[in-house]
Amino acid sequence: MNTFDIRQNVGASVLAIAAVFATSAAAETFSFDFDSGLPAGFSGAGSTTAVLGLSGINGFDGDMLVSSTDAILSLSGLAAHGTVSVSFGFAAINSWDGPDGGYSPDYFNMEADGVEQFQISADNTGGLPDVPSTATDESLGEYYGGGYRESVYTVSLSFAHSGSSLTLDFFADGAGWQGGADEFWAIDNLVVTTDATPAVPLPAGLPLLAGGIAAFGLLRRPRT
């Protein structure tokens, strides 16, 4: 192998290394509006139904996911990432008693891979709710005229996560939780987004090395 061939091979190797360092994973977004039934990836006791009197409140429209116990979303094959963001509309339907009402407390929760990321205690009976900063735009709706005004919120939160799979568990609980038709919850327009993994910074001297090899190759190109 002559000197020019060696320079070519070294130059190609430097460029290949640079390409590896410049590689990044794109963000992924998973959206669920529940208008076509329960999407693939969901399990548990959730079902879909029309939003009725909640239409137009904090993004609720068409159909929504409802449950008096739990609903679980499982995602797999996720690209490399470091953060997951989750947003959805949440409605506490019927006689939610909040953190200290007559039959309390009543909680709605979201866990990610078994770790609690969100909890709210809504109150539809005139008491004070316990609302985290990640739940905003508090509004009142009337789902079907059952005598209670439903509390409706917009939820938006992010948390560290890097695994190739993710399980989100949405559920209600609490010592006063009655469930059934008496107390249940709904979510709509669920969006789960993974962040893009940033490109690994190039080593400081790598561009100079590549440029030097290229220039040297032009100066010493063998005559034909």
Backbone as JSON, one array per atom type, in Angstrom:
{
  "sequence": "MNTFDIRQNVGASVLAIAAVFATSAAAETFSFDFDSGLPAGFSGAGSTTAVLGLSGINGFDGDMLVSSTDAILSLSGLAAHGTVSVSFGFAAINSWDGPDGGYSPDYFNMEADGVEQFQISADNTGGLPDVPSTATDESLGEYYGGGYRESVYTVSLSFAHSGSSLTLDFFADGAGWQGGADEFWAIDNLVVTTDATPAVPLPAGLPLLAGGIAAFGLLRRPRT",
  "N": [[0.86, -1.19, 0.0], [0.67, 2.19, -0.93], [1.79, 5.54, 0.08], [-0.24, 7.38, -0.5], [-2.54, 5.78, -0.56], [-2.66, 5.05, 2.13], [-3.14, 7.54, 3.29], [-5.66, 8.01, 2.23], [-7.18, 5.96, 3.46], [-6.91, 6.58, 6.2], [-8.08, 9.09, 6.22], [-10.71, 8.43, 5.49], [-11.41, 6.94, 7.7], [-11.36, 8.86, 9.74], [-13.47, 10.51, 8.9], [-15.57, 8.7, 9.16], [-15.6, 8.29, 11.92], [-16.32, 10.86, 12.71], [-18.91, 10.93, 11.7], [-20.21, 9.11, 13.36], [-20.06, 10.43, 15.82], [-21.71, 12.56, 15.23], [-24.23, 11.54, 15.08], [-27.65, 11.46, 16.03], [-30.65, 10.69, 17.89], [-33.99, 10.92, 16.79], [-36.81, 12.75, 18.1], [-39.75, 11.12, 19.38], [-43.27, 10.86, 19.01], [-46.33, 9.93, 20.46], [-49.69, 9.8, 19.98], [-53.03, 9.88, 21.24], [-56.38, 9.99, 20.71], [-58.66, 8.63, 21.24], [-60.92, 8.41, 19.7], [-61.5, 6.34, 18.01], [-62.07, 4.03, 19.39], [-60.5, 1.88, 21.9], [-57.08, 2.28, 21.81], [-54.35, 0.32, 20.38], [-52.01, -1.14, 22.59], [-53.07, -0.41, 24.99], [-54.31, -1.6, 28.12], [-56.05, -3.12, 30.92], [-58.83, -1.74, 32.81], [-60.02, 0.23, 31.31], [-62.25, 2.01, 29.06], [-63.85, 3.4, 26.12], [-65.87, 6.3, 25.51], [-68.42, 8.7, 24.57], [-67.74, 12.22, 24.95], [-69.78, 13.86, 25.73], [-71.27, 16.27, 27.76], [-68.82, 17.41, 28.33], [-67.62, 18.35, 26.12], [-65.44, 20.41, 24.31], [-64.15, 21.48, 26.5], [-61.1, 22.14, 27.86], [-59.83, 20.74, 25.75], [-61.28, 18.36, 25.46], [-63.02, 16.26, 23.3], [-65.07, 14.52, 20.86], [-64.59, 11.18, 21.53], [-63.61, 9.77, 24.73], [-61.28, 8.31, 27.09], [-62.4, 6.32, 29.73], [-62.6, 5.24, 33.16], [-63.13, 3.52, 36.26], [-61.27, 2.39, 37.73], [-58.37, 1.34, 36.67], [-56.2, 2.07, 33.83], [-53.88, 1.05, 31.45], [-51.04, 1.93, 29.61], [-48.76, 0.6, 27.36], [-45.66, 0.99, 25.91], [-43.16, 0.17, 23.52], [-39.89, -0.51, 22.08], [-38.68, 2.01, 21.94], [-36.81, 4.78, 20.72], [-33.45, 5.97, 21.46], [-33.32, 8.12, 24.26], [-33.72, 10.72, 26.78], [-35.62, 11.96, 28.28], [-39.11, 11.97, 28.99], [-42.17, 13.36, 28.0], [-45.49, 14.02, 28.98], [-48.86, 14.7, 28.23], [-52.31, 15.53, 28.75], [-55.91, 15.81, 28.81], [-57.78, 15.87, 31.8], [-60.54, 14.62, 33.6], [-62.51, 14.63, 36.48], [-65.14, 12.75, 37.37], [-68.45, 12.88, 38.54], [-69.13, 12.2, 42.01], [-66.63, 13.12, 43.31], [-64.66, 13.52, 46.22], [-62.42, 14.91, 47.01], [-59.47, 15.72, 49.03], [-60.3, 15.78, 51.69], [-63.07, 15.44, 52.08], [-66.48, 14.18, 52.62], [-66.4, 11.4, 51.96], [-63.5, 10.53, 51.76], [-59.87, 10.23, 51.24], [-59.95, 10.94, 47.66], [-58.15, 9.95, 44.88], [-56.5, 10.56, 41.76], [-54.06, 9.05, 39.78], [-50.87, 8.85, 38.05], [-48.5, 6.57, 37.1], [-45.17, 5.9, 36.04], [-43.55, 3.23, 34.79], [-43.94, 2.08, 37.3], [-43.31, 4.1, 39.08], [-44.49, 6.88, 40.82], [-45.64, 9.71, 39.08], [-47.54, 11.64, 38.89], [-50.21, 13.03, 40.77], [-53.48, 13.81, 41.77], [-56.1, 15.24, 43.71], [-59.2, 15.67, 43.17], [-62.17, 17.68, 43.71], [-65.57, 17.58, 43.68], [-67.61, 18.33, 45.29], [-67.78, 20.72, 46.61], [-65.71, 21.17, 48.35], [-62.17, 21.76, 49.05], [-59.83, 21.09, 46.55], [-56.83, 19.09, 46.01], [-54.35, 20.07, 44.16], [-51.73, 19.61, 41.92], [-48.93, 21.54, 40.55], [-48.6, 20.76, 37.95], [-51.05, 20.36, 36.87], [-53.34, 22.3, 35.26], [-55.45, 25.09, 34.19], [-58.03, 24.82, 35.41], [-61.36, 23.87, 35.1], [-64.98, 23.74, 34.96], [-67.38, 21.29, 34.16], [-70.32, 19.6, 32.91], [-70.95, 16.44, 32.78], [-73.1, 14.5, 32.36], [-75.32, 15.55, 33.62], [-75.68, 14.65, 36.29], [-76.02, 15.86, 38.73], [-73.67, 16.82, 39.75], [-70.93, 19.04, 39.23], [-68.37, 18.55, 37.03], [-64.86, 18.46, 37.6], [-62.32, 19.66, 35.56], [-59.15, 19.42, 34.07], [-56.05, 20.49, 32.54], [-53.28, 18.54, 32.0], [-49.79, 18.45, 32.19], [-46.57, 17.24, 32.04], [-43.12, 16.27, 32.69], [-40.49, 13.82, 32.82], [-37.48, 12.12, 33.81], [-36.25, 9.54, 31.75], [-35.0, 6.67, 30.15], [-35.2, 4.14, 29.09], [-35.94, 1.48, 26.7], [-38.54, 0.73, 26.69], [-41.78, 1.63, 27.99], [-44.15, 1.94, 30.56], [-47.19, 3.3, 31.32], [-49.33, 3.85, 33.91], [-52.55, 4.61, 34.63], [-54.68, 5.44, 37.22], [-57.21, 5.29, 39.83], [-57.5, 5.8, 43.36], [-57.51, 5.6, 46.98], [-58.59, 6.07, 50.4], [-61.26, 6.82, 50.54], [-62.28, 6.2, 48.09], [-64.87, 5.36, 45.93], [-65.6, 4.47, 43.41], [-67.0, 2.72, 40.53], [-70.16, 3.77, 39.15], [-70.42, 5.92, 40.76], [-68.07, 7.38, 41.24], [-65.74, 8.2, 38.88], [-63.14, 8.48, 36.36], [-61.77, 10.38, 33.58], [-59.75, 10.66, 30.63], [-58.43, 12.52, 27.87], [-57.11, 13.08, 24.57], [-54.37, 12.23, 24.87], [-50.9, 12.64, 24.85], [-47.71, 11.42, 24.32], [-44.33, 12.04, 24.45], [-40.99, 11.47, 23.51], [-37.79, 12.89, 24.1], [-35.36, 14.21, 21.73], [-32.26, 12.59, 21.4], [-29.33, 14.31, 21.95], [-26.72, 15.07, 19.58], [-23.48, 13.62, 19.97], [-20.83, 15.62, 21.07], [-18.21, 16.62, 18.81], [-14.81, 15.57, 19.16], [-12.38, 18.02, 20.06], [-10.11, 18.29, 18.37], [-10.68, 16.83, 16.1], [-11.97, 17.84, 13.64], [-9.84, 19.48, 12.69], [-7.86, 17.59, 12.26], [-9.03, 16.03, 10.23], [-9.19, 17.98, 8.21], [-6.47, 18.56, 7.82], [-5.48, 16.11, 6.86], [-6.88, 15.94, 4.46], [-5.85, 18.2, 3.06], [-3.14, 17.57, 2.93], [-3.29, 15.34, 1.33], [-4.03, 16.45, -1.13], [-1.75, 17.94, -1.75], [0.23, 15.99, -2.04], [-0.66, 14.28, -3.98], [-0.22, 11.55, -6.14], [1.47, 11.65, -9.32], [-0.01, 11.18, -12.57]],
  "CA": [[0.0, 0.0, 0.0], [1.51, 3.38, -0.98], [1.47, 6.6, 1.05], [-1.52, 7.99, -0.85], [-3.59, 4.86, -0.11], [-2.75, 5.14, 3.59], [-3.82, 8.78, 3.61], [-7.08, 7.84, 1.9], [-7.82, 5.12, 4.47], [-6.97, 7.32, 7.45], [-9.08, 10.14, 6.05], [-12.04, 7.81, 5.53], [-11.68, 6.55, 9.09], [-11.68, 10.07, 10.49], [-14.82, 10.93, 8.53], [-16.52, 7.74, 9.74], [-15.7, 8.6, 13.35], [-17.09, 12.09, 12.82], [-20.32, 10.61, 11.45], [-20.73, 8.47, 14.57], [-20.24, 11.46, 16.84], [-22.77, 13.49, 14.84], [-25.51, 10.85, 15.04], [-28.58, 11.71, 17.13], [-31.95, 10.03, 17.73], [-35.08, 11.88, 16.66], [-37.9, 12.66, 19.07], [-40.9, 10.31, 18.99], [-44.52, 11.31, 19.6], [-47.44, 8.99, 20.4], [-50.91, 10.57, 20.27], [-54.22, 9.05, 21.4], [-57.58, 10.81, 20.92], [-59.69, 7.69, 21.68], [-62.12, 8.54, 18.87], [-61.71, 5.09, 17.25], [-62.01, 2.93, 20.34], [-59.3, 1.78, 22.73], [-55.94, 2.05, 20.91], [-53.4, -0.75, 20.67], [-51.07, -0.79, 23.65], [-53.8, -0.18, 26.24], [-54.9, -2.74, 28.82], [-56.71, -2.71, 32.16], [-60.29, -1.66, 32.84], [-60.49, 1.41, 30.6], [-63.08, 1.9, 27.85], [-64.06, 4.71, 25.52], [-67.26, 6.74, 25.41], [-68.54, 10.09, 24.12], [-67.45, 13.2, 25.99], [-71.06, 14.48, 26.1], [-71.24, 17.65, 28.22], [-67.46, 17.92, 28.5], [-67.11, 18.75, 24.81], [-64.89, 21.75, 24.19], [-63.5, 21.91, 27.74], [-59.71, 21.69, 27.98], [-59.46, 19.82, 24.69], [-62.13, 17.17, 25.36], [-63.9, 16.23, 22.13], [-65.26, 13.17, 20.34], [-64.64, 10.17, 22.59], [-62.56, 9.85, 25.75], [-61.02, 7.09, 27.85], [-62.98, 6.4, 31.07], [-62.4, 4.08, 34.02], [-63.27, 3.76, 37.7], [-60.11, 1.75, 38.37], [-57.12, 1.67, 36.01], [-55.95, 1.85, 32.41], [-52.43, 0.94, 31.34], [-50.47, 2.07, 28.28], [-47.43, 0.02, 27.25], [-44.93, 1.35, 24.7], [-41.9, -0.56, 23.42], [-39.07, -0.16, 20.93], [-38.43, 3.44, 21.92], [-35.47, 5.22, 20.35], [-32.68, 6.52, 22.57], [-33.86, 9.38, 24.76], [-33.42, 10.96, 28.18], [-36.77, 12.57, 28.94], [-40.44, 11.72, 28.44], [-43.19, 14.36, 28.33], [-46.85, 13.48, 28.88], [-49.92, 15.7, 28.4], [-53.66, 15.02, 28.51], [-57.0, 16.41, 29.56], [-58.26, 14.99, 32.87], [-61.83, 14.99, 34.19], [-63.0, 13.88, 37.64], [-66.57, 12.7, 37.07], [-69.43, 12.58, 39.59], [-69.02, 12.7, 43.39], [-65.28, 13.14, 43.89], [-64.7, 14.2, 47.52], [-61.19, 15.61, 47.31], [-58.59, 15.13, 50.05], [-60.85, 15.77, 53.06], [-64.53, 15.51, 52.06], [-67.23, 13.18, 53.37], [-65.84, 10.07, 51.65], [-62.21, 10.94, 51.21], [-59.54, 10.99, 50.04], [-60.07, 10.36, 46.32], [-56.97, 10.34, 44.11], [-56.17, 10.05, 40.43], [-52.6, 8.94, 39.73], [-50.19, 8.29, 36.9], [-47.18, 6.03, 37.37], [-44.35, 5.51, 34.89], [-42.73, 2.08, 35.19], [-44.12, 1.84, 38.72], [-42.92, 5.26, 39.89], [-45.52, 7.92, 40.72], [-45.26, 10.95, 38.43], [-48.62, 12.62, 38.98], [-51.34, 12.69, 41.64], [-54.4, 14.92, 42.01], [-57.31, 14.9, 44.46], [-60.23, 16.62, 42.73], [-63.34, 17.76, 44.59], [-66.79, 18.06, 43.01], [-68.67, 18.47, 46.31], [-67.7, 22.02, 47.26], [-64.53, 21.29, 49.2], [-60.94, 22.21, 48.42], [-59.06, 20.01, 45.94], [-55.37, 19.11, 46.14], [-54.0, 20.11, 42.74], [-50.31, 19.92, 41.71], [-48.66, 22.59, 39.57], [-48.63, 20.18, 36.61], [-52.46, 20.37, 36.43], [-53.7, 23.71, 35.1], [-56.69, 25.4, 33.45], [-59.18, 24.2, 36.08], [-62.66, 24.25, 34.55], [-66.1, 22.92, 35.4], [-68.27, 20.81, 33.12], [-71.41, 18.73, 33.39], [-70.85, 15.31, 31.87], [-74.43, 14.01, 31.96], [-76.37, 16.1, 34.46], [-75.92, 13.8, 37.45], [-76.09, 16.62, 39.96], [-72.35, 17.31, 40.11], [-70.14, 19.72, 38.2], [-67.11, 17.83, 36.91], [-63.61, 19.22, 37.56], [-61.57, 19.31, 34.36], [-57.83, 20.04, 34.1], [-55.03, 20.15, 31.55], [-52.11, 17.99, 32.69], [-48.57, 18.45, 31.38], [-45.42, 16.97, 32.91], [-41.97, 15.6, 32.09], [-39.68, 13.1, 33.79], [-36.32, 11.43, 33.25], [-36.51, 8.16, 31.34], [-34.09, 6.32, 29.06], [-35.39, 2.76, 28.67], [-36.54, 1.24, 25.38], [-39.97, 0.49, 26.88], [-42.39, 2.52, 28.99], [-45.5, 1.6, 30.98], [-47.9, 4.35, 32.03], [-50.5, 3.3, 34.6], [-53.48, 5.64, 35.1], [-55.6, 4.74, 38.13], [-57.78, 6.02, 40.97], [-57.47, 5.07, 44.63], [-57.73, 6.42, 48.17], [-59.43, 5.43, 51.41], [-62.66, 7.12, 50.3], [-62.64, 5.96, 46.69], [-66.05, 4.49, 45.8], [-65.56, 3.86, 42.09], [-68.26, 2.43, 39.85], [-70.8, 4.94, 38.56], [-70.41, 7.01, 41.72], [-66.86, 8.16, 41.01], [-64.83, 7.67, 37.87], [-62.27, 9.5, 35.77], [-61.63, 10.33, 32.13], [-58.68, 11.44, 30.01], [-58.57, 12.66, 26.42], [-55.98, 13.68, 23.84], [-53.11, 11.87, 25.52], [-49.71, 12.75, 24.0], [-46.47, 11.0, 24.97], [-43.22, 12.44, 23.58], [-39.62, 11.31, 23.98], [-36.93, 13.95, 23.55], [-34.3, 13.78, 20.83], [-30.95, 12.46, 22.02], [-28.44, 15.23, 21.23], [-25.5, 14.52, 18.98], [-22.3, 13.65, 20.83], [-19.92, 16.65, 20.54], [-16.99, 16.18, 18.18], [-13.57, 15.91, 19.85], [-11.94, 19.33, 19.6], [-9.11, 18.26, 17.3], [-11.04, 15.95, 14.99], [-12.12, 18.56, 12.37], [-8.54, 19.92, 12.22], [-7.17, 16.41, 11.75], [-9.61, 15.68, 8.94], [-8.79, 18.99, 7.23], [-5.06, 18.41, 7.52], [-5.29, 14.94, 6.0], [-7.37, 16.26, 3.12], [-4.92, 19.12, 2.42], [-1.91, 16.84, 2.64], [-3.56, 14.47, 0.2], [-4.01, 17.25, -2.36], [-0.38, 18.34, -2.04], [1.07, 14.83, -2.34], [-1.33, 13.35, -4.89], [0.75, 11.02, -7.13], [1.28, 12.05, -10.71], [-0.5, 10.13, -13.48]],
  "C": [[0.9, 1.24, 0.0], [1.01, 4.45, -0.01], [0.11, 7.21, 0.78], [-2.68, 7.12, -0.39], [-3.78, 4.95, 1.4], [-3.48, 6.4, 3.99], [-5.31, 8.67, 3.33], [-7.79, 7.06, 3.0], [-7.96, 5.85, 5.8], [-8.03, 8.4, 7.37], [-10.48, 9.59, 6.12], [-12.41, 7.42, 6.95], [-12.07, 7.75, 9.94], [-13.09, 10.54, 10.19], [-15.87, 9.99, 9.12], [-16.71, 8.0, 11.22], [-16.53, 9.85, 13.55], [-18.57, 11.83, 12.63], [-20.96, 9.97, 12.67], [-21.0, 9.51, 15.65], [-21.41, 12.37, 16.52], [-24.15, 12.85, 14.88], [-26.37, 11.22, 16.26], [-29.89, 11.0, 16.85], [-33.05, 11.08, 17.71], [-36.11, 11.68, 17.76], [-39.04, 11.81, 18.5], [-42.14, 10.83, 19.72], [-45.6, 10.27, 19.38], [-48.69, 9.74, 20.85], [-52.13, 9.65, 20.29], [-55.41, 9.96, 21.66], [-58.8, 9.97, 21.29], [-60.98, 7.76, 20.86], [-62.43, 7.28, 18.06], [-61.63, 3.88, 18.16], [-60.71, 2.93, 21.12], [-58.1, 1.44, 21.85], [-55.12, 0.84, 21.33], [-52.4, -0.26, 21.71], [-51.74, -0.54, 24.99], [-54.34, -1.49, 26.8], [-55.52, -2.22, 30.12], [-58.2, -2.55, 31.96], [-60.84, -0.45, 32.09], [-61.36, 1.08, 29.4], [-63.28, 3.3, 27.3], [-65.55, 5.02, 25.41], [-67.27, 8.21, 25.0], [-68.32, 11.06, 25.27], [-68.7, 13.92, 26.48], [-70.86, 15.94, 26.54], [-69.86, 18.23, 28.47], [-66.88, 18.46, 27.2], [-66.64, 20.2, 24.81], [-64.18, 22.26, 25.43], [-62.11, 21.3, 27.81], [-59.34, 20.59, 26.98], [-60.31, 18.57, 24.58], [-63.03, 17.3, 24.13], [-64.04, 14.79, 21.65], [-65.48, 12.17, 21.45], [-63.47, 10.36, 23.54], [-62.39, 8.48, 26.39], [-61.58, 7.28, 29.26], [-62.68, 5.11, 31.84], [-62.71, 4.48, 35.46], [-62.14, 3.09, 38.46], [-58.85, 2.17, 37.62], [-57.17, 1.47, 34.51], [-54.45, 1.96, 32.22], [-52.02, 1.06, 29.88], [-49.05, 1.52, 28.29], [-46.83, 0.38, 25.89], [-43.6, 0.61, 24.69], [-41.15, -0.12, 22.16], [-38.77, 1.32, 20.81], [-37.0, 3.73, 21.51], [-34.77, 5.81, 21.57], [-33.2, 7.9, 22.96], [-33.47, 9.54, 26.23], [-34.57, 11.51, 28.98], [-38.05, 12.17, 28.22], [-41.37, 12.84, 28.91], [-44.57, 13.77, 28.07], [-47.84, 14.63, 29.08], [-51.26, 15.06, 28.09], [-54.67, 15.9, 29.24], [-57.5, 15.41, 30.58], [-59.58, 15.52, 33.4], [-62.16, 14.05, 35.34], [-64.52, 13.91, 37.59], [-67.37, 12.18, 38.26], [-68.9, 12.98, 40.97], [-67.63, 12.6, 44.0], [-65.29, 14.02, 45.15], [-63.41, 14.89, 47.9], [-60.38, 14.95, 48.41], [-59.22, 15.03, 51.44], [-62.37, 15.95, 53.09], [-65.18, 14.38, 52.85], [-66.74, 11.77, 53.18], [-64.5, 10.31, 50.96], [-61.07, 10.14, 51.85], [-59.79, 10.2, 48.76], [-58.9, 10.86, 45.48], [-57.02, 9.77, 42.69], [-54.65, 10.12, 40.3], [-52.13, 8.51, 38.35], [-48.8, 7.84, 37.34], [-46.48, 5.71, 36.06], [-43.4, 4.42, 35.35], [-42.76, 1.89, 36.71], [-43.76, 2.98, 39.64], [-43.95, 6.37, 39.71], [-44.95, 9.21, 40.11], [-46.31, 12.04, 38.58], [-49.69, 12.11, 39.93], [-52.17, 13.95, 41.86], [-55.59, 14.4, 42.82], [-58.35, 15.97, 44.14], [-61.43, 16.57, 43.67], [-64.5, 18.36, 43.81], [-67.92, 18.33, 43.99], [-68.6, 19.79, 47.07], [-66.53, 22.21, 48.18], [-63.33, 21.79, 48.42], [-60.18, 21.03, 47.83], [-57.58, 20.13, 46.3], [-54.81, 18.96, 44.73], [-52.52, 20.46, 42.58], [-50.14, 20.98, 40.63], [-48.7, 22.07, 38.13], [-50.05, 20.03, 36.07], [-52.93, 21.82, 36.42], [-55.06, 23.84, 34.42], [-57.91, 24.74, 34.09], [-60.49, 24.76, 35.52], [-63.73, 23.34, 35.12], [-66.96, 22.55, 34.2], [-69.37, 19.98, 33.73], [-71.53, 17.58, 32.41], [-72.21, 14.83, 31.42], [-75.54, 14.49, 32.88], [-76.69, 15.26, 35.67], [-75.98, 14.54, 38.76], [-74.76, 17.19, 40.42], [-71.74, 18.04, 38.92], [-68.76, 19.08, 38.18], [-65.92, 18.79, 36.87], [-62.77, 18.72, 36.4], [-60.26, 20.1, 34.36], [-57.05, 19.67, 32.84], [-53.78, 19.73, 32.31], [-50.93, 17.98, 31.73], [-47.37, 18.28, 32.29], [-44.33, 16.25, 32.14], [-41.2, 14.89, 33.2], [-38.54, 12.39, 33.07], [-36.68, 9.99, 32.93], [-35.61, 7.85, 30.16], [-34.28, 4.9, 28.53], [-36.05, 2.64, 27.3], [-38.02, 0.9, 25.48], [-40.48, 1.39, 28.01], [-43.81, 2.04, 29.28], [-46.08, 2.75, 31.79], [-49.18, 3.76, 32.61], [-51.33, 4.47, 35.15], [-54.51, 4.96, 36.0], [-56.1, 5.68, 39.23], [-57.69, 5.15, 42.22], [-57.72, 6.06, 45.77], [-58.7, 5.74, 49.12], [-60.91, 5.69, 51.18], [-63.14, 6.82, 48.9], [-63.78, 4.95, 46.59], [-66.12, 3.82, 44.44], [-66.93, 3.65, 41.49], [-68.82, 3.66, 39.17], [-70.75, 6.14, 39.48], [-69.22, 7.94, 41.52], [-66.03, 7.48, 39.93], [-64.08, 8.82, 37.23], [-62.22, 9.33, 34.26], [-60.39, 11.11, 31.72], [-58.94, 11.49, 28.51], [-57.33, 13.34, 25.85], [-54.66, 13.5, 24.59], [-51.97, 11.94, 24.5], [-48.49, 12.38, 24.82], [-45.32, 11.28, 24.0], [-41.89, 12.12, 24.25], [-38.78, 12.4, 23.35], [-35.92, 13.35, 22.59], [-33.0, 13.67, 21.61], [-29.98, 13.36, 21.28], [-27.23, 14.52, 20.66], [-24.35, 14.64, 19.97], [-21.33, 14.68, 20.26], [-18.67, 16.04, 19.92], [-15.79, 16.49, 19.08], [-12.97, 17.16, 19.23], [-11.0, 19.27, 18.41], [-9.51, 17.49, 16.07], [-11.24, 16.71, 13.68], [-10.78, 19.03, 11.81], [-7.75, 18.76, 11.62], [-7.69, 16.03, 10.38], [-9.19, 16.67, 7.87], [-7.33, 18.86, 6.85], [-4.78, 17.24, 6.61], [-5.74, 15.24, 4.59], [-6.4, 17.17, 2.38], [-3.63, 18.42, 2.04], [-2.09, 15.92, 1.45], [-3.53, 15.21, -1.12], [-2.58, 17.62, -2.75], [0.47, 17.17, -2.53], [0.41, 13.84, -3.26], [-0.33, 12.85, -5.94], [0.41, 11.46, -8.54], [0.78, 10.87, -11.54], [0.27, 10.18, -14.77]]
}
